[in-house]
Amino acid sequence: MPGSPRAFTLEKQAFALVIPVAQQCHLRMIYVPPALRGQGQARLLLQALQAQFAPLALSANVFVPDDIVPFFQHLGWREDPLRQFEMTMAF
């Protein structure tokens, strides 16, 4: 069902939660236990998700810490210039 969260794992070494919608698939969470980081597990899981949901674009519409941004950029992702602290709400 579109819009329902779906959980995925790569051999229980990397975990992700995505929400597929009409135009794209939103990556809501990706996690690799600290002891397993640096072995390519997150990259492999993201590649599998992109293949699984093609032709939908995979986007991460969540806060990504600055020290993680290079990981996504290395995989060809681009950062949206809008930051949460730039948002305003008018009443």
N, C-alpha and C positions, 0 to 999 in steps of 0.2 A: 504494500500500500504506500503510495507516495506520501512523503512527509513523516513517515514513521522511522524512528531511530533504528539503525541496524548496527550490530556489533560484529567485529571481525578480529581474528587473531592469525598470526603467522607462526605456526608451530609453538604457540604459547610463549613466544619470545618477544612479540610486538603486538600491541593491541590498538584498535581504532574504533571510533564511533562515528558513523556518517548518517546524514539525513538526505536521501534523494528527493528532489522536488522537480518540477516541470522542466526547468532550464539548466539546472546544475545539481551537483551533489555536494553538500556542505560537510566538510571535515570538522567535526566538533571536538575531537580529542584523538591524540595519538600518544602512546606511551610505550617506552622500552625501559625495563628495569635497569637501574644504574650499572649493575655488573655486566649487562649485555650490550651496553651502548658502544658505538664505534665499530660495530661489526657489520653494518649495512642492513640490519633488520628493518628499521623504519623506512629506509629507501625501498627495499623490496616490497614491504607492505603497501606503501603509497603507489608503487608501480602496479601492483596487483589490483588495487582499488581503482586506479585509472582505467585499467583494462576491463575490469568488471562492469564499470558504469559508463564506459564509452558508448555513445558519443557525448554524454553529459560532461561538462567541465567539472573538475574537482576543485573546490575552493575552500580555503580555511577562513571562515568568517568568525574567528575567535581571536582573543589577544594572544599574540605570539611574542614571548620575551625576546628582547634585543639580541641575546646571545644565541638564540635558536634561528633567527632570521637567515644567517648565512647558509644554514642547512637547506632551507627551502629554496633560497636563491640558487644554490649549487645544482638543484634539481630542475631549475628552469621556472620556478614560481616567481611571481612578482608581488611586491608589497604595495598595498593600497595606501596612498599618501594620507588618507584621513585617519587621524588618531582619536581615541576615545576622549582625551582631554580637550580636543578641539570642538567637540559636539556641544551644542547649546539647546536648551529647551525653553520655549516661550509659552507662557500661560495666558 
